[in-house]
Amino acid sequence: MEITRTNSPIIMTTGFLGLNDDCLMEIMSYLNIRELYAMERVCTDLKNVVESVYKRFKTLNFDELAERKKISLIELKLFAKRVGECVTNLTARSSSFEIGADYYIIDILLDHFKKVQNLNIADFPLLFLKMDELIEISCNLKSAKFMSCDLNDDVQRCLAVAGNLESIDLSYNPLNGKCFEELSNLREFDATCCEVKFEGFFISLLQRNPTLKKVGIPSGCITQDSIEAIRRFLPELEAVSFSHFCFGGCHINLQILANLPNLTEVKLECFNQGNIHNFMESLAEYDRLTCLNLRISDYHSLLHVKRFTNLKYINICCRKLKNEHLMEFMSKKTLQKIIVDSMLLTDDLCKFITECPSLTYLEVRRAEKITEVFLDGLTPYLDGRTVPLTIYVFRTGIKESNERTLHPMLRLNIEEVKMSYSDDEDDEHSQSSEDNDNSDDNDSWIGIGEEEEIGDFYEESSEESDE
């Protein structure tokens, strides 16, 4: 058969732009809002596709977005205008944004994200000034977290219209407890580190909400009456958390909570012994815990941890903890996630990981003695894994390197040691470096044609400031 060659051109669209819109939308659904905004500015065809993706944008986490670079006020305004009407899950912490604009950030968030159902905002001390705006979006809320937002009991006006609310976190706010009167049909409630002075508000809350599965007890309500009320009104409780800096001075019988049949999660933050030892002993006897979070000064209370056989998650901060003790009570086949504040040595850590076959996440702080040898020692263990292991080490002797080839089953995140600084100076220097990194190229994400929009925004901000 004779093959005839021809010089006629063949017109074919290839590459990324050759894909149909459905394929492009599927690919772009994996991009974050900052990446989508960059794609929008490439060409008209991509802009049309990105606009379709915006309409399906349901979850916006500014904390994750800020891991690479803090979010400027201009970026926030541009992003809010594009996806504000579609987002139902919103997460924002003050530290994710550039410093000094909290008032305008809150203003933009509450003005544009009016259909949000799951709201998680933290460390915004001026939120109480925006109570009227917060009330407008409360009717849609199913879950609300306002940790450390300087809220007072005026938040009661907001909670009064939040009829669909199932979960509320008011921890680290100066509340008296009167706002609890508006809460009913809850599944989760957290008010840890709130110095509520009238425990009657808290006990009434427990009585009105027998459906509660998770409870964070206000610091001012850690009394025997409150503990008894939890046992009496919440027999199906699954998780409880305490946070009290002078817990040791209170003679409270916590053991009555240990025999709740569904209690599987406990969080304890206190710096005096008190009767924590007896509580831990009772929990170990029933052995139902799957999640344990401890920040305590009494090492002896930790000895009971080795008796738990079902733990999947553990977070321990105890400065008196030693390597041999950690190995003794934390080497468990069930553990999947571990966060520990301890200075583990390389050999001990490799052995520890080997004895926890289900482990998928390990975070170690104060890890100066962990060195490059650690990575080499992990290789035999990683060869047999089918699920990747994520390791996050702070203040470690391992240096970050782009040339290092990691095992395919290892995800390594490193915060390097800065030996020339003390702890306080180190934090200060770190913050300063971040600010410097974020200060350059802030306008690099601003597209052509946005200048007028940004100019209007600054005019609005200036007028509000004058008022």
N, C-alpha and C positions, 0 to 999 in steps of 0.2 A: 504494500500500500504506500503510495507516494504522499509525503507530507508537504503541503504547500505553505510557504512562509509569507506573511503579509506585513506591510509596514503601517497599516492603519492603526491609529491609537485606540487603546482600550481605556475608557473612562471608568474608574472605580473609586469609590470613597472607602478609604481604609483607616485603621487606627481608632482612637478613642471616639472621635467625632462621627465615625461611621456607624456607631451603634445606634439602635433605635432608642426612643425616649424611655421606654420601660426599662431597658438595660441600664441606661444612664441614671435613672431615678433609683434603681436598686443599688448601684455602686455608690451614689452620693448619699444614700441613707446611712452609710457608715461614717460619714464625715461630721465633724462638729460644726457649730454655727460659725466659728471664725474661718474654717476652711471653706464652708459653703459660700461665705461672703466673698472670699478670694476667687472662687470659681465663677461667681456671678459676674465678675468684672472681666472675664476672659473674652467672651463674645456674646452676641445677641442670642444665639441658639442655646448656649449653656445657661444664660440668664433665665430664659423661659423655663428650662428644666428645673433649675434651682428654685424658682418661684413655686413650682408644683411641689417640690420637696418641703419647702417652708410650710405649706398648708397641712402637711402630715407630721409636723414637728411637735411632739408631745412632751418630751423631757428635756429640760435645760438645767445643767449642773455647772454653775459658774466656778465652783471650787475645782472641778476637774479641768475646766478650761484654763484656769489660772496657773496650773502646774508648769506650763511652759513660759507664760508671761502674764503678769497681772493685767487686769482689764481696765482700760481707761474709761472715763466718763463718756467720751465720744463713741467708743465702741459699744458701750452699754445702750446708748440711745439708738444707735443704728440697728443693733440686734433686736431690741425690744420692739421697734417699729415693724420688723419683718416677721417675727414669730409670736409676738405678745398675745395675739388673739387665739392662738392655737395651743399654746403650752398648758398642760394640766399638772405637770410635776416640776416644781421649781426649787432649786437649792442654791443658796447664796450666803456666804460668810463675808464679813467686813474685810478680812485680810486678803480676800481674793481680788480686791479692787485697789486702785491707786489711793494713796493716803490723802485724807483731808476733804473727802467729798461725800461723807455718810448721808448727809441730809438730802442731797440731790439723788443719790443712789436709791434710797428708800422711796423718794418721790417718783422716780421712773418705774421702779418695780411695781408699786401699788397702782400707778396710773395706767400701765400697759398690760399687766398680766392679771386681768380681771376674771378669767375663767379657770384659774388654777384651783385644783382640788387637793393636791398634796404640797403644802408649803413648808419649807425648811429654811429659816433665816436665823443667823446667829451673830452675836457681837455687834449689834447696831443699837447703841445707847440712846439714839434719838427716835426710836420707833414710837415711843409714847406720844410724841408730838403729832403723829399721823394716824391717830385713832379713828377719826372720821373716815379716812380713806380705807383703813383696814376693815371697817365695818362693811363697806361696799362689796368686798370680795368674800366676806365670811360665810355668806349663804351657800356658797359652793364647796366650802372646805370639808374634806373628810379626814384629813390629817394635818395638824398644825404644830410646828416646832418653833418656839421663840426663845431659844436658849440665850441667856445673858443679853437681853435687849432692854434692860432697865424698865420693864413694865411694872406698873402698879395695879391696884385693884380696879382701875378704870377700864382695864381690859374686859371687865364684866359686860360692858356694852357690846363689845365685839362677840363674846361667847353667847350672848343672849339670842343672836340671830343665826348662830351656827348650828342649825338644827340637824345637819347631817354629820356632825363631828363624831368620829369614832376613836381618834387618837390625839392627845394633846401633850406637849412638852413645854413646861413653863419653868424649867430648872434655871437656877442662878438669876432669879428676878426678885426684887424687893416687894413681895406680896404679903398681905395680912391674912388672906384666905377667903375673903368675902366673895371674890370672883368665882370660887368653887360652886357657889349656889346655883349657877346657870348650867352646870355640867350634868348630863344624864346620858344613858345608853352608851357609855364609853367601853372600849375594849383595852385601851392603854392610857395610863396617866403617869406623868413624871413631874415632880416638883422638888427634886433633890436640891439641896443647898438653898432652899427658900426658908428664911427664918419666920415661918408662919407662927404668929403668937397665939392664935386661938385654935387649938386642936379640934374644937367642936365642929368647925367648918370641914375639916378633913374627915372626921368620923361620919358626918352627915353625907359627905361625898361617897364614902364607901357603902353606906346603907342604900343610897339611891342607885348605885351602879353595880349590881351583883354580877354583871357580865364582864367585869374587869378581869383581864388575864395577866396584865403587867402593871406593877405599881412602883413608883419611885417616891419614897416617903420624905416629906419636907423635914428639914433638919429640926425645926422647932416642934415637930410632932412625933419625935421618936420617944414615945412614952409607953408605959405598960398598957394604958387604956387603948392607945392606937393599935398596938400589936394584937391585943385581944379582939379589937374590932375587925382587923384583917382576917383573923382566924374564923370569926363568927360570920361575917358577911360575905367573904370571898373564898368559899371552900374549893373553888375550881382554879385558884390562882396558879399561874405558871412561872412568873418571874417577879422578883422583888429586889429593890436596891436601896441601900442606906448610904448616907454621906454625912459624917458627923466628926468634928475634930476633937470633941471632948467626950466621946462615947464611953470612955472608961469610967467616967464619974457617974454613969447612970446604971442603976441596978435593975436591969430589964431581963425578963425571961424570954429570950429569943427562941428557945428550944421548941416552943409551941408552934412555931412556923415550920419547923423542920419536918413535921409529920403530915403536912399538907400533901395529899396524894399526887398532885400534878406539878408540884414545884420542881422545876428542872434548871432554872437559871437564878443565880445569886450574884449580886454586886455589893461589895463592902469596901467603903473608903473611910478609915478611921485610924487615928494615931495613938490610941491608948488601948491597953489590953482588954479591960472590962471583962465581959463574959463571952467574948468572941471565941475563945478556946472551946467553951462548952457548946456553943452553937455549931462550930465546925465539927465537933465530935458527934453531935446528933445528926448532922447532915450526912456524915460518913456512915453512920449506922444504917440509915435508910438507903443510901447509895442510889439516889435518883438523878443527881445533877449531870447535865450534859454541858453546861456553860458556867464558868466560874471566873469572876473578876475581883481580884483582891489588891488593895493598896493599904497595907497595914505595917506596923512596926514590930509586932510580936511574931518572932520567927516560930515559936513553939506551936502556934495555931496552924502553921503550914504543914506540920508533920502529918496531919490527918488527910492531906490531899492525896497521899499515896494509896489511901484506902478506896478512893473513888475508881470505879472500873468502867464507867460509861462516858467520861469526859470527852467532848469533841473540840471544845474551845476553852482556852485558859489564858488569862492575862494577870501576871503577878508583878507587883512592885514591892520589894522588901529589901532594903539596903543591907540587911544582915544575912541575906541568902548567899550560900557558898556553892561552888561548883558541884561538890559531892552530894549536897542536899538536893540540888536541882535534878541531878541524874537519878537520884533515888526515887523521887515521887512524881516525876514528869515523863518518864519513859513508858508510854502507854501505846498500845496498838490502835486505840480508838481515836487518838488526838489528830485533828485535822488542821487546827490553827492555834499558834502559840505566840504570845507577846510577852517578853520577859525583860525586866530591867536588871541585868546581871552581867558581870564581866567574865564571860565564858572563855576558856582557853580553846585553841584550835582542836586538839586531840579530843577533848571532852565533847565539843560540839559535833564533830564528825560521828562519834560513837552514839551520841544522843539522837541524831537524825536517823542513823541506821536502825535504832530500836523503836522508831515511830513510823512504821510503813505506810500509814494513812495520811501522813503529814503533807499538806499542800501549801502552807504559809507559815513562815517563821520570821519574827521580828525581834532583834536583839539590840538593846541600848547599852551604852558603856562597854563597847566591844573593842577597846584599843589593842588588846592582845591577840585579836583574831587577824591573821596575816594571810599572805598569798598561799602558804602551805595548806590552808583550809580548803581552797578550791581544788587542789590536787588530791587531797584526801577524800573528797566527796565523790570522785569519779567512779570508783567501784560500786558505790551505793546507787548512783544515778543510772548506771547501765541497766539495772533491772526494773526501772520505773516505767509506768505507762502514763502517769499524770505528771505534768511539770511541777517543780517545787519552786515557789517564790520565796526569796530570802531578802529581807530588808535589814541592813546593819547600820547603826548610827555610831559615829565616832570610832571608826574602825581603822586598823592598820593596813587594810587593803586599799590600794589606790585605784581610782577610776582610770580606765584605759580603753581607747577605741580599738587598740590592736589586740586586746585579749579575746581569745576564742572560747566562748562558754559552751558547756555541754548542752545539747539540745533540750534536755529535760530540766535546765536550770534557768530561772529568771532572777537576776541579781540587781538589787538597788542599793546604792552606797551613799552615805553621807560621810565625807572624809574628815579626818581629824585636823584641826588647825592648831598646831602645837604652840604657837606664839601668843595665844590668847587664853585668858582665864574663862570660866564658864559664862560669867556675865558679859565679859568683853566679847566673847565668841558670838553670843546671840546678837549683841549690838552690831558687831562687824558684819554678821550674816545678813541682818536686816538692811544695813547700809548698802551692801553689795547688791542685794536684790533691787533696792530702790534705784541704784545706778543703772542696773541692767534694764530695768523697766522704763527708765526715763528716755532712752534713745529710741528713735523710730516709732514713737507712739502714733504718729499719723500715717505710718506705712500701710495701714489697713484701710485708709480712707480712699474711696474711689472717686474718679472724675465725675463731677456733677453733684457731689455731696456737699460741696462748700456752702451752698445756699442753706441747705438743711442744718448744717452745723452752726452757721452764723445765726439762724433763727433760734437755735437751741441756747446759744450763749446769751442772746438777748433776753430770752425768757428767764434764764438763770439769774441774770443781772437784775431784772425787775423784781424777782422774788427776793433776792438778797436785799434790795433797797427797802422793800416792804418790811 
